[in-house]
Amino acid sequence: MKSELITPSHLARKAVVYIRQSTPHQVVSNQESLRLQYALRQRARELGWREAAIRRD
């Protein structure tokens, strides 16, 4: 679902998906963050960003 709040100038920039995890144990034990990252990537695509313009940090 596109949003009227997202303009072409927004889409000309990169979309950055950032999920912070403090320790390697959190990365392994908290799979929710991984699911959130994929969901946020999908949302950015739905809003109009190209896959190549979405960066995961």
mmCIF file of the N, C-alpha and C atoms, coordinates in Angstrom:
data_MODEL
# 
_entry.id   MODEL 
# 
loop_
_atom_site.group_PDB 
_atom_site.id 
_atom_site.type_symbol 
_atom_site.label_atom_id 
_atom_site.label_alt_id 
_atom_site.label_comp_id 
_atom_site.label_asym_id 
_atom_site.label_entity_id 
_atom_site.label_seq_id 
_atom_site.pdbx_PDB_ins_code 
_atom_site.Cartn_x 
_atom_site.Cartn_y 
_atom_site.Cartn_z 
_atom_site.occupancy 
_atom_site.B_iso_or_equiv 
_atom_site.pdbx_formal_charge 
_atom_site.auth_seq_id 
_atom_site.auth_comp_id 
_atom_site.auth_asym_id 
_atom_site.auth_atom_id 
_atom_site.pdbx_PDB_model_num 
ATOM 1   N N  . MET A 1 1  ? 0.842  -1.172  0.000  1.00 0.00 ? 1  MET A N  1 
ATOM 2   C CA . MET A 1 1  ? 0.000  0.000   0.000  1.00 0.00 ? 1  MET A CA 1 
ATOM 3   C C  . MET A 1 1  ? 0.892  1.241   0.000  1.00 0.00 ? 1  MET A C  1 
ATOM 4   N N  . LYS A 1 2  ? 0.748  2.053   -1.002 1.00 0.00 ? 2  LYS A N  1 
ATOM 5   C CA . LYS A 1 2  ? 1.522  3.285   -1.122 1.00 0.00 ? 2  LYS A CA 1 
ATOM 6   C C  . LYS A 1 2  ? 0.932  4.344   -0.193 1.00 0.00 ? 2  LYS A C  1 
ATOM 7   N N  . SER A 1 3  ? 1.736  5.349   0.091  1.00 0.00 ? 3  SER A N  1 
ATOM 8   C CA . SER A 1 3  ? 1.312  6.434   0.966  1.00 0.00 ? 3  SER A CA 1 
ATOM 9   C C  . SER A 1 3  ? 1.494  7.755   0.242  1.00 0.00 ? 3  SER A C  1 
ATOM 10  N N  . GLU A 1 4  ? 0.546  8.658   0.405  1.00 0.00 ? 4  GLU A N  1 
ATOM 11  C CA . GLU A 1 4  ? 0.693  9.983   -0.204 1.00 0.00 ? 4  GLU A CA 1 
ATOM 12  C C  . GLU A 1 4  ? 1.780  10.802  0.495  1.00 0.00 ? 4  GLU A C  1 
ATOM 13  N N  . LEU A 1 5  ? 2.239  10.340  1.643  1.00 0.00 ? 5  LEU A N  1 
ATOM 14  C CA . LEU A 1 5  ? 3.296  11.039  2.373  1.00 0.00 ? 5  LEU A CA 1 
ATOM 15  C C  . LEU A 1 5  ? 4.682  10.750  1.786  1.00 0.00 ? 5  LEU A C  1 
ATOM 16  N N  . ILE A 1 6  ? 4.810  9.663   1.016  1.00 0.00 ? 6  ILE A N  1 
ATOM 17  C CA . ILE A 1 6  ? 6.085  9.294   0.392  1.00 0.00 ? 6  ILE A CA 1 
ATOM 18  C C  . ILE A 1 6  ? 6.146  9.950   -0.977 1.00 0.00 ? 6  ILE A C  1 
ATOM 19  N N  . THR A 1 7  ? 7.100  10.858  -1.148 1.00 0.00 ? 7  THR A N  1 
ATOM 20  C CA . THR A 1 7  ? 7.231  11.598  -2.404 1.00 0.00 ? 7  THR A CA 1 
ATOM 21  C C  . THR A 1 7  ? 8.360  11.015  -3.245 1.00 0.00 ? 7  THR A C  1 
ATOM 22  N N  . PRO A 1 8  ? 8.432  11.385  -4.518 1.00 0.00 ? 8  PRO A N  1 
ATOM 23  C CA . PRO A 1 8  ? 9.551  10.918  -5.341 1.00 0.00 ? 8  PRO A CA 1 
ATOM 24  C C  . PRO A 1 8  ? 10.917 11.276  -4.747 1.00 0.00 ? 8  PRO A C  1 
ATOM 25  N N  . SER A 1 9  ? 11.017 12.400  -4.049 1.00 0.00 ? 9  SER A N  1 
ATOM 26  C CA . SER A 1 9  ? 12.318 12.748  -3.449 1.00 0.00 ? 9  SER A CA 1 
ATOM 27  C C  . SER A 1 9  ? 12.677 11.776  -2.331 1.00 0.00 ? 9  SER A C  1 
ATOM 28  N N  . HIS A 1 10 ? 11.686 11.247  -1.615 1.00 0.00 ? 10 HIS A N  1 
ATOM 29  C CA . HIS A 1 10 ? 11.961 10.215  -0.620 1.00 0.00 ? 10 HIS A CA 1 
ATOM 30  C C  . HIS A 1 10 ? 12.464 8.942   -1.307 1.00 0.00 ? 10 HIS A C  1 
ATOM 31  N N  . LEU A 1 11 ? 11.793 8.559   -2.365 1.00 0.00 ? 11 LEU A N  1 
ATOM 32  C CA . LEU A 1 11 ? 12.135 7.317   -3.055 1.00 0.00 ? 11 LEU A CA 1 
ATOM 33  C C  . LEU A 1 11 ? 13.483 7.395   -3.765 1.00 0.00 ? 11 LEU A C  1 
ATOM 34  N N  . ALA A 1 12 ? 13.988 8.606   -3.970 1.00 0.00 ? 12 ALA A N  1 
ATOM 35  C CA . ALA A 1 12 ? 15.301 8.766   -4.594 1.00 0.00 ? 12 ALA A CA 1 
ATOM 36  C C  . ALA A 1 12 ? 16.416 8.450   -3.595 1.00 0.00 ? 12 ALA A C  1 
ATOM 37  N N  . ARG A 1 13 ? 16.079 8.414   -2.312 1.00 0.00 ? 13 ARG A N  1 
ATOM 38  C CA . ARG A 1 13 ? 17.062 8.094   -1.269 1.00 0.00 ? 13 ARG A CA 1 
ATOM 39  C C  . ARG A 1 13 ? 16.997 6.608   -0.941 1.00 0.00 ? 13 ARG A C  1 
ATOM 40  N N  . LYS A 1 14 ? 17.986 6.142   -0.198 1.00 0.00 ? 14 LYS A N  1 
ATOM 41  C CA . LYS A 1 14 ? 17.973 4.757   0.277  1.00 0.00 ? 14 LYS A CA 1 
ATOM 42  C C  . LYS A 1 14 ? 17.012 4.624   1.447  1.00 0.00 ? 14 LYS A C  1 
ATOM 43  N N  . ALA A 1 15 ? 16.421 3.451   1.584  1.00 0.00 ? 15 ALA A N  1 
ATOM 44  C CA . ALA A 1 15 ? 15.644 3.094   2.766  1.00 0.00 ? 15 ALA A CA 1 
ATOM 45  C C  . ALA A 1 15 ? 16.551 2.204   3.611  1.00 0.00 ? 15 ALA A C  1 
ATOM 46  N N  . VAL A 1 16 ? 16.749 2.546   4.870  1.00 0.00 ? 16 VAL A N  1 
ATOM 47  C CA . VAL A 1 16 ? 17.638 1.782   5.743  1.00 0.00 ? 16 VAL A CA 1 
ATOM 48  C C  . VAL A 1 16 ? 16.805 1.102   6.816  1.00 0.00 ? 16 VAL A C  1 
ATOM 49  N N  . VAL A 1 17 ? 16.924 -0.218  6.886  1.00 0.00 ? 17 VAL A N  1 
ATOM 50  C CA . VAL A 1 17 ? 16.255 -1.016  7.915  1.00 0.00 ? 17 VAL A CA 1 
ATOM 51  C C  . VAL A 1 17 ? 17.302 -1.327  8.970  1.00 0.00 ? 17 VAL A C  1 
ATOM 52  N N  . TYR A 1 18 ? 17.061 -0.878  10.190 1.00 0.00 ? 18 TYR A N  1 
ATOM 53  C CA . TYR A 1 18 ? 18.040 -1.047  11.263 1.00 0.00 ? 18 TYR A CA 1 
ATOM 54  C C  . TYR A 1 18 ? 17.374 -1.709  12.467 1.00 0.00 ? 18 TYR A C  1 
ATOM 55  N N  . ILE A 1 19 ? 17.872 -2.869  12.831 1.00 0.00 ? 19 ILE A N  1 
ATOM 56  C CA . ILE A 1 19 ? 17.441 -3.572  14.028 1.00 0.00 ? 19 ILE A CA 1 
ATOM 57  C C  . ILE A 1 19 ? 18.686 -3.785  14.876 1.00 0.00 ? 19 ILE A C  1 
ATOM 58  N N  . ARG A 1 20 ? 18.692 -3.241  16.070 1.00 0.00 ? 20 ARG A N  1 
ATOM 59  C CA . ARG A 1 20 ? 19.874 -3.323  16.925 1.00 0.00 ? 20 ARG A CA 1 
ATOM 60  C C  . ARG A 1 20 ? 19.809 -4.559  17.812 1.00 0.00 ? 20 ARG A C  1 
ATOM 61  N N  . GLN A 1 21 ? 20.922 -5.283  17.840 1.00 0.00 ? 21 GLN A N  1 
ATOM 62  C CA . GLN A 1 21 ? 21.083 -6.403  18.762 1.00 0.00 ? 21 GLN A CA 1 
ATOM 63  C C  . GLN A 1 21 ? 22.449 -6.262  19.404 1.00 0.00 ? 21 GLN A C  1 
ATOM 64  N N  . SER A 1 22 ? 22.497 -6.399  20.713 1.00 0.00 ? 22 SER A N  1 
ATOM 65  C CA . SER A 1 22 ? 23.721 -6.102  21.453 1.00 0.00 ? 22 SER A CA 1 
ATOM 66  C C  . SER A 1 22 ? 24.737 -7.228  21.462 1.00 0.00 ? 22 SER A C  1 
ATOM 67  N N  . THR A 1 23 ? 24.309 -8.455  21.503 1.00 0.00 ? 23 THR A N  1 
ATOM 68  C CA . THR A 1 23 ? 25.246 -9.558  21.663 1.00 0.00 ? 23 THR A CA 1 
ATOM 69  C C  . THR A 1 23 ? 24.986 -10.646 20.620 1.00 0.00 ? 23 THR A C  1 
ATOM 70  N N  . PRO A 1 24 ? 25.995 -11.461 20.331 1.00 0.00 ? 24 PRO A N  1 
ATOM 71  C CA . PRO A 1 24 ? 25.772 -12.594 19.409 1.00 0.00 ? 24 PRO A CA 1 
ATOM 72  C C  . PRO A 1 24 ? 24.667 -13.535 19.926 1.00 0.00 ? 24 PRO A C  1 
ATOM 73  N N  . HIS A 1 25 ? 24.565 -13.671 21.231 1.00 0.00 ? 25 HIS A N  1 
ATOM 74  C CA . HIS A 1 25 ? 23.511 -14.518 21.805 1.00 0.00 ? 25 HIS A CA 1 
ATOM 75  C C  . HIS A 1 25 ? 22.124 -13.993 21.432 1.00 0.00 ? 25 HIS A C  1 
ATOM 76  N N  . GLN A 1 26 ? 21.953 -12.674 21.453 1.00 0.00 ? 26 GLN A N  1 
ATOM 77  C CA . GLN A 1 26 ? 20.661 -12.094 21.074 1.00 0.00 ? 26 GLN A CA 1 
ATOM 78  C C  . GLN A 1 26 ? 20.320 -12.398 19.618 1.00 0.00 ? 26 GLN A C  1 
ATOM 79  N N  . VAL A 1 27 ? 21.339 -12.373 18.772 1.00 0.00 ? 27 VAL A N  1 
ATOM 80  C CA . VAL A 1 27 ? 21.112 -12.660 17.348 1.00 0.00 ? 27 VAL A CA 1 
ATOM 81  C C  . VAL A 1 27 ? 20.574 -14.079 17.177 1.00 0.00 ? 27 VAL A C  1 
ATOM 82  N N  . VAL A 1 28 ? 21.157 -15.024 17.912 1.00 0.00 ? 28 VAL A N  1 
ATOM 83  C CA . VAL A 1 28 ? 20.757 -16.422 17.809 1.00 0.00 ? 28 VAL A CA 1 
ATOM 84  C C  . VAL A 1 28 ? 19.414 -16.665 18.496 1.00 0.00 ? 28 VAL A C  1 
ATOM 85  N N  . SER A 1 29 ? 19.231 -16.073 19.671 1.00 0.00 ? 29 SER A N  1 
ATOM 86  C CA . SER A 1 29 ? 18.048 -16.401 20.468 1.00 0.00 ? 29 SER A CA 1 
ATOM 87  C C  . SER A 1 29 ? 16.829 -15.553 20.137 1.00 0.00 ? 29 SER A C  1 
ATOM 88  N N  . ASN A 1 30 ? 17.010 -14.434 19.456 1.00 0.00 ? 30 ASN A N  1 
ATOM 89  C CA . ASN A 1 30 ? 15.871 -13.558 19.180 1.00 0.00 ? 30 ASN A CA 1 
ATOM 90  C C  . ASN A 1 30 ? 15.583 -13.529 17.686 1.00 0.00 ? 30 ASN A C  1 
ATOM 91  N N  . GLN A 1 31 ? 14.920 -14.552 17.209 1.00 0.00 ? 31 GLN A N  1 
ATOM 92  C CA . GLN A 1 31 ? 14.590 -14.643 15.785 1.00 0.00 ? 31 GLN A CA 1 
ATOM 93  C C  . GLN A 1 31 ? 13.517 -13.633 15.377 1.00 0.00 ? 31 GLN A C  1 
ATOM 94  N N  . GLU A 1 32 ? 12.841 -13.055 16.354 1.00 0.00 ? 32 GLU A N  1 
ATOM 95  C CA . GLU A 1 32 ? 11.834 -12.022 16.077 1.00 0.00 ? 32 GLU A CA 1 
ATOM 96  C C  . GLU A 1 32 ? 12.454 -10.860 15.296 1.00 0.00 ? 32 GLU A C  1 
ATOM 97  N N  . SER A 1 33 ? 13.674 -10.483 15.653 1.00 0.00 ? 33 SER A N  1 
ATOM 98  C CA . SER A 1 33 ? 14.335 -9.373  14.963 1.00 0.00 ? 33 SER A CA 1 
ATOM 99  C C  . SER A 1 33 ? 14.529 -9.673  13.485 1.00 0.00 ? 33 SER A C  1 
ATOM 100 N N  . LEU A 1 34 ? 14.900 -10.890 13.173 1.00 0.00 ? 34 LEU A N  1 
ATOM 101 C CA . LEU A 1 34 ? 15.066 -11.279 11.777 1.00 0.00 ? 34 LEU A CA 1 
ATOM 102 C C  . LEU A 1 34 ? 13.737 -11.154 11.029 1.00 0.00 ? 34 LEU A C  1 
ATOM 103 N N  . ARG A 1 35 ? 12.669 -11.624 11.642 1.00 0.00 ? 35 ARG A N  1 
ATOM 104 C CA . ARG A 1 35 ? 11.343 -11.496 11.015 1.00 0.00 ? 35 ARG A CA 1 
ATOM 105 C C  . ARG A 1 35 ? 10.967 -10.025 10.835 1.00 0.00 ? 35 ARG A C  1 
ATOM 106 N N  . LEU A 1 36 ? 11.289 -9.184  11.825 1.00 0.00 ? 36 LEU A N  1 
ATOM 107 C CA . LEU A 1 36 ? 10.998 -7.756  11.715 1.00 0.00 ? 36 LEU A CA 1 
ATOM 108 C C  . LEU A 1 36 ? 11.776 -7.115  10.573 1.00 0.00 ? 36 LEU A C  1 
ATOM 109 N N  . GLN A 1 37 ? 13.040 -7.510  10.407 1.00 0.00 ? 37 GLN A N  1 
ATOM 110 C CA . GLN A 1 37 ? 13.840 -6.960  9.319  1.00 0.00 ? 37 GLN A CA 1 
ATOM 111 C C  . GLN A 1 37 ? 13.196 -7.266  7.978  1.00 0.00 ? 37 GLN A C  1 
ATOM 112 N N  . TYR A 1 38 ? 12.782 -8.510  7.780  1.00 0.00 ? 38 TYR A N  1 
ATOM 113 C CA . TYR A 1 38 ? 12.145 -8.873  6.508  1.00 0.00 ? 38 TYR A CA 1 
ATOM 114 C C  . TYR A 1 38 ? 10.815 -8.149  6.333  1.00 0.00 ? 38 TYR A C  1 
ATOM 115 N N  . ALA A 1 39 ? 10.066 -7.986  7.404  1.00 0.00 ? 39 ALA A N  1 
ATOM 116 C CA . ALA A 1 39 ? 8.786  -7.272  7.321  1.00 0.00 ? 39 ALA A CA 1 
ATOM 117 C C  . ALA A 1 39 ? 9.012  -5.798  6.979  1.00 0.00 ? 39 ALA A C  1 
ATOM 118 N N  . LEU A 1 40 ? 10.048 -5.185  7.548  1.00 0.00 ? 40 LEU A N  1 
ATOM 119 C CA . LEU A 1 40 ? 10.338 -3.787  7.247  1.00 0.00 ? 40 LEU A CA 1 
ATOM 120 C C  . LEU A 1 40 ? 10.831 -3.625  5.815  1.00 0.00 ? 40 LEU A C  1 
ATOM 121 N N  . ARG A 1 41 ? 11.599 -4.583  5.319  1.00 0.00 ? 41 ARG A N  1 
ATOM 122 C CA . ARG A 1 41 ? 12.025 -4.552  3.912  1.00 0.00 ? 41 ARG A CA 1 
ATOM 123 C C  . ARG A 1 41 ? 10.799 -4.628  2.999  1.00 0.00 ? 41 ARG A C  1 
ATOM 124 N N  . GLN A 1 42 ? 9.890  -5.523  3.328  1.00 0.00 ? 42 GLN A N  1 
ATOM 125 C CA . GLN A 1 42 ? 8.678  -5.671  2.534  1.00 0.00 ? 42 GLN A CA 1 
ATOM 126 C C  . GLN A 1 42 ? 7.862  -4.385  2.560  1.00 0.00 ? 42 GLN A C  1 
ATOM 127 N N  . ARG A 1 43 ? 7.757  -3.760  3.717  1.00 0.00 ? 43 ARG A N  1 
ATOM 128 C CA . ARG A 1 43 ? 6.996  -2.510  3.832  1.00 0.00 ? 43 ARG A CA 1 
ATOM 129 C C  . ARG A 1 43 ? 7.631  -1.414  2.973  1.00 0.00 ? 43 ARG A C  1 
ATOM 130 N N  . ALA A 1 44 ? 8.953  -1.331  2.978  1.00 0.00 ? 44 ALA A N  1 
ATOM 131 C CA . ALA A 1 44 ? 9.634  -0.342  2.133  1.00 0.00 ? 44 ALA A CA 1 
ATOM 132 C C  . ALA A 1 44 ? 9.319  -0.597  0.658  1.00 0.00 ? 44 ALA A C  1 
ATOM 133 N N  . ARG A 1 45 ? 9.307  -1.867  0.244  1.00 0.00 ? 45 ARG A N  1 
ATOM 134 C CA . ARG A 1 45 ? 8.941  -2.199  -1.149 1.00 0.00 ? 45 ARG A CA 1 
ATOM 135 C C  . ARG A 1 45 ? 7.503  -1.778  -1.428 1.00 0.00 ? 45 ARG A C  1 
ATOM 136 N N  . GLU A 1 46 ? 6.606  -2.046  -0.490 1.00 0.00 ? 46 GLU A N  1 
ATOM 137 C CA . GLU A 1 46 ? 5.198  -1.664  -0.673 1.00 0.00 ? 46 GLU A CA 1 
ATOM 138 C C  . GLU A 1 46 ? 5.043  -0.153  -0.809 1.00 0.00 ? 46 GLU A C  1 
ATOM 139 N N  . LEU A 1 47 ? 5.893  0.594   -0.116 1.00 0.00 ? 47 LEU A N  1 
ATOM 140 C CA . LEU A 1 47 ? 5.818  2.061   -0.174 1.00 0.00 ? 47 LEU A CA 1 
ATOM 141 C C  . LEU A 1 47 ? 6.461  2.626   -1.436 1.00 0.00 ? 47 LEU A C  1 
ATOM 142 N N  . GLY A 1 48 ? 7.173  1.774   -2.204 1.00 0.00 ? 48 GLY A N  1 
ATOM 143 C CA . GLY A 1 48 ? 7.686  2.209   -3.496 1.00 0.00 ? 48 GLY A CA 1 
ATOM 144 C C  . GLY A 1 48 ? 9.189  2.178   -3.669 1.00 0.00 ? 48 GLY A C  1 
ATOM 145 N N  . TRP A 1 49 ? 9.945  1.805   -2.632 1.00 0.00 ? 49 TRP A N  1 
ATOM 146 C CA . TRP A 1 49 ? 11.395 1.720   -2.795 1.00 0.00 ? 49 TRP A CA 1 
ATOM 147 C C  . TRP A 1 49 ? 11.753 0.500   -3.623 1.00 0.00 ? 49 TRP A C  1 
ATOM 148 N N  . ARG A 1 50 ? 12.757 0.646   -4.486 1.00 0.00 ? 50 ARG A N  1 
ATOM 149 C CA . ARG A 1 50 ? 13.284 -0.480  -5.243 1.00 0.00 ? 50 ARG A CA 1 
ATOM 150 C C  . ARG A 1 50 ? 14.101 -1.360  -4.303 1.00 0.00 ? 50 ARG A C  1 
ATOM 151 N N  . GLU A 1 51 ? 14.158 -2.637  -4.562 1.00 0.00 ? 51 GLU A N  1 
ATOM 152 C CA . GLU A 1 51 ? 14.918 -3.577  -3.721 1.00 0.00 ? 51 GLU A CA 1 
ATOM 153 C C  . GLU A 1 51 ? 16.374 -3.128  -3.574 1.00 0.00 ? 51 GLU A C  1 
ATOM 154 N N  . ALA A 1 52 ? 16.973 -2.670  -4.663 1.00 0.00 ? 52 ALA A N  1 
ATOM 155 C CA . ALA A 1 52 ? 18.377 -2.256  -4.620 1.00 0.00 ? 52 ALA A CA 1 
ATOM 156 C C  . ALA A 1 52 ? 18.603 -1.027  -3.740 1.00 0.00 ? 52 ALA A C  1 
ATOM 157 N N  . ALA A 1 53 ? 17.544 -0.274  -3.453 1.00 0.00 ? 53 ALA A N  1 
ATOM 158 C CA . ALA A 1 53 ? 17.666 0.945   -2.642 1.00 0.00 ? 53 ALA A CA 1 
ATOM 159 C C  . ALA A 1 53 ? 17.396 0.693   -1.163 1.00 0.00 ? 53 ALA A C  1 
ATOM 160 N N  . ILE A 1 54 ? 17.110 -0.563  -0.794 1.00 0.00 ? 54 ILE A N  1 
ATOM 161 C CA . ILE A 1 54 ? 16.835 -0.881  0.599  1.00 0.00 ? 54 ILE A CA 1 
ATOM 162 C C  . ILE A 1 54 ? 18.089 -1.506  1.193  1.00 0.00 ? 54 ILE A C  1 
ATOM 163 N N  . ARG A 1 55 ? 18.569 -0.900  2.278  1.00 0.00 ? 55 ARG A N  1 
ATOM 164 C CA . ARG A 1 55 ? 19.796 -1.368  2.922  1.00 0.00 ? 55 ARG A CA 1 
ATOM 165 C C  . ARG A 1 55 ? 19.471 -1.842  4.326  1.00 0.00 ? 55 ARG A C  1 
ATOM 166 N N  . ARG A 1 56 ? 20.042 -2.961  4.710  1.00 0.00 ? 56 ARG A N  1 
ATOM 167 C CA . ARG A 1 56 ? 19.849 -3.487  6.071  1.00 0.00 ? 56 ARG A CA 1 
ATOM 168 C C  . ARG A 1 56 ? 21.127 -3.250  6.862  1.00 0.00 ? 56 ARG A C  1 
ATOM 169 N N  . ASP A 1 57 ? 20.984 -2.571  7.966  1.00 0.00 ? 57 ASP A N  1 
ATOM 170 C CA . ASP A 1 57 ? 22.117 -2.318  8.863  1.00 0.00 ? 57 ASP A CA 1 
ATOM 171 C C  . ASP A 1 57 ? 21.845 -2.887  10.218 1.00 0.00 ? 57 ASP A C  1 
# 
